[in-house]
Amino acid sequence: MSIEHPASPPRPAPGTPAHPACPEPRGALPHPPGSANGAMTGREGFSAADQEGRRPAGMGAWLLLGFVLIVGAVAGAGAGYGLARGAWVIPGAVAARLPEPVAAWLPKGAPLMPPDLKDYSFELLDPETKSGEATLRVRLLDKRAGKPVADALVYARRLDMAPDGMPTMTGKMKPEASPEAGIYAFRANLSMEGRWRLSLAAKVPGKTGTVQDQLVLRAVE
């Protein structure tokens, strides 16, 4: 009597899993996002979409802020440069409302002349001169007497091209010997052609206060 052994199951082909996955039951819902199959959950999907949408707006805001800061820095530097060079003066009504430390730092405008000095003024003897090194001659005149004032202490406060819209374009000056009584001379460097403003001040003998005046000359080739 022979004993029959049960047939062994067929061996799986190479590369196939030993235990095949069980099929999902019929009617089962598909895997939701974020399940074990590695997909993102619904919340993560919305969060990622929000971040993608916000990223360009955030970049634009930073660029705009950087641009505003750069413009503010350039404007502040220009204003500070002009104030430091004396090209601009804060009006007295505005300076009076500023804190005292700030008002003390700002350049002051020219003080008002006493009434008895309003009859004194400067005259430019050479309203047109060559550009480059030049001698500027002025006369301090007493308009009531109609004659020049001798022995006054005259000094040049500033030489710039404000009449041509360039108040920060300045020239150097130094006093020279007076050619005659009542006439005062300065050696100046007129670096370019155009109109120059000469700001002068003088102390008149026997008078209290300072005579202040501004003259315009033209530098030509």
KASULZI-V337162 format. One record per residue. SS is DSSP state (A for helix, B for strand, O for the rest). Layout:
BEGIN
ss:SS
ss:SS
END
This chain:
BEGIN
ss:O
ss:O
ss:O
ss:O
ss:O
ss:O
ss:O
ss:O
ss:O
ss:O
ss:O
ss:O
ss:O
ss:O
ss:O
ss:O
ss:O
ss:O
ss:O
ss:O
ss:O
ss:O
ss:O
ss:O
ss:O
ss:O
ss:O
ss:O
ss:O
ss:O
ss:O
ss:O
ss:O
ss:O
ss:O
ss:O
ss:O
ss:O
ss:O
ss:O
ss:O
ss:A
ss:A
ss:A
ss:A
ss:A
ss:A
ss:A
ss:A
ss:A
ss:A
ss:A
ss:A
ss:A
ss:A
ss:A
ss:A
ss:A
ss:A
ss:A
ss:A
ss:A
ss:A
ss:A
ss:A
ss:A
ss:A
ss:A
ss:A
ss:A
ss:A
ss:A
ss:A
ss:A
ss:A
ss:A
ss:A
ss:A
ss:A
ss:A
ss:A
ss:A
ss:A
ss:A
ss:A
ss:O
ss:O
ss:O
ss:O
ss:O
ss:O
ss:A
ss:A
ss:A
ss:A
ss:O
ss:O
ss:O
ss:O
ss:A
ss:A
ss:A
ss:A
ss:A
ss:A
ss:O
ss:O
ss:O
ss:O
ss:O
ss:O
ss:O
ss:O
ss:O
ss:A
ss:A
ss:A
ss:O
ss:O
ss:B
ss:B
ss:B
ss:B
ss:B
ss:O
ss:O
ss:O
ss:B
ss:B
ss:B
ss:O
ss:B
ss:B
ss:B
ss:B
ss:B
ss:B
ss:B
ss:B
ss:B
ss:B
ss:B
ss:O
ss:O
ss:O
ss:O
ss:B
ss:B
ss:O
ss:O
ss:O
ss:O
ss:B
ss:B
ss:B
ss:B
ss:B
ss:B
ss:B
ss:B
ss:B
ss:A
ss:A
ss:A
ss:O
ss:B
ss:B
ss:B
ss:B
ss:B
ss:O
ss:O
ss:B
ss:B
ss:B
ss:B
ss:O
ss:O
ss:O
ss:O
ss:O
ss:O
ss:B
ss:B
ss:B
ss:B
ss:B
ss:B
ss:B
ss:B
ss:O
ss:O
ss:O
ss:B
ss:B
ss:B
ss:B
ss:B
ss:B
ss:B
ss:B
ss:B
ss:B
ss:O
ss:O
ss:O
ss:O
ss:O
ss:O
ss:O
ss:B
ss:B
ss:B
ss:B
ss:B
ss:B
ss:B
ss:B
ss:B
ss:B
ss:O
END
